[in-house]
Amino acid sequence: MSITQVTTWTGTPGGMELLEAAAKESAPIHESLGAKNPRLMRGMGFNTAAYYVLEFDSMEAYGSFCDALLQHEWWDVTAAALAETYPDLKMSSQDVFYDGLTRK
């Protein structure tokens, strides 16, 4: 079963620029921990929201990723950076979805 994690970010135009730079640095780390196909989805035109999307082959793979991420130095560095960028950049939500078309 395919699993997709979507993190919703909101912020100022400057905050969105910071997010794009951070996502480019974070994507290879997330892949090394088991995530697939990282993407930062942005709307056309003036948009103050972005969606960082990661995919996993199974719920077990997603769980392993979460465990590994919390133990990685990236986690502490990112948490500190987010505190510094608030309120220009905010993690508004994080949702996990399964693909209902491929669910058995």
Secondary structure as GFF3:
##gff-version 3
##sequence-region A 1 104
A	DSSP	beta_strand	3	11	.	.	.	ID=ss1
A	DSSP	alpha_helix	13	32	.	.	.	ID=ss2
A	DSSP	beta_strand	36	42	.	.	.	ID=ss3
A	DSSP	beta_strand	49	56	.	.	.	ID=ss4
A	DSSP	alpha_helix	59	71	.	.	.	ID=ss5
A	DSSP	alpha_helix	73	85	.	.	.	ID=ss6
A	DSSP	beta_strand	89	98	.	.	.	ID=ss7
###
